[in-house]
Amino acid sequence: MVVHAANLIGRDGVAATSIGDVIAASSAPRGSIYHHFPGGKTQLMTEAVRYAGDFISYRISRESSATPAEAVAEIGDVWRRMLVNTDFEFGCPVLAGGLARRSEPEVADESDQIFARWTRLISTRLIHEGVEADRADSLAQLIIASIEGAVGLCQTQRSVEPLDRVIAELSRLCDAAAS
């Protein structure tokens, strides 16, 4: 149910994702939602955003990517596949959760914590590569904002070109900052 909720949030946003939509997508019995999520929609949406955040956190912190530029490229590859495989319908559930502040402040708070975690993870990688701490934090936020924006442009233009360009620039910027 959490995975289906994350997918629906990424496609439709928090406000447009109902418990009924999640039940239909997951083929779960209605009672199971309230059994597993006694906090209702807010709890389900929060856990779905957390799940999506953990997925990207894992990608950022993987040791297989030796440099921050390689980690950025890996994140770009993940987004490229998701965008193409969903015919450009899927955006970031974490960003969608953050944009739901008026209707679901708890979900937005979770998104805020996830963006802070991503920033710390990326910043730590940059510092490990020799980037000064203040610059690493600023660069980490630039990376996140750029990728999130590129995903939105890709959805609008129905093309991965904006993401490819942003990833290439961010990779060069990371390499230059680490030199």
C-alpha positions, 0 to 999 in steps of 0.5 A: 500500500505504501509503494502504491501510495508513493506512486500515486502521490508522485503522479497526482499529488497528495491532495488528489490521492485518496485512500480509495485510490490506494485501495484500488491500486494495491487491491487491498481490502478497505479495512486493511488501510485502517488496520495498518494506518490508524492515523488515516490518510495523513499517516499513509501519505507520510509513510509513502513520502518517507518510503520514496525518500528512503529510496533516493537516500539509498541511491545517494549514499551507495558506496558503488558510486565513488564520487559525488559526480557519479552519485549525481549521475546515478540519481539522474539514471533513476529519474530518467528510467522513472520518467520514461517508464511512466510516460512522464507522468511520475514526479517526485513524491517527496516534493509533492508531499512538501507542496501539500503544506496547507492540506497535510502539514505532517506530510510536508514536515516529513518532506522537509526532513527528507530534503534535509537528509538528502542535503546532509548525505550529498554534503557529506559526500562532497566534504569527503571529496575535499569540498569545503563544508559551507560550499558543500551544503550550498552545492548539495541544495543546488543539486537537489533543487536542480534535479527536482526542477529538471524532473518537472521540466521533463514532465512538461516537455515530455523529454529527458533532455532537461534532466540530462543537461542538468545532470551533466552540469551538476556532474561537472560542477561536483568534479570542479568543486572537488578538485 
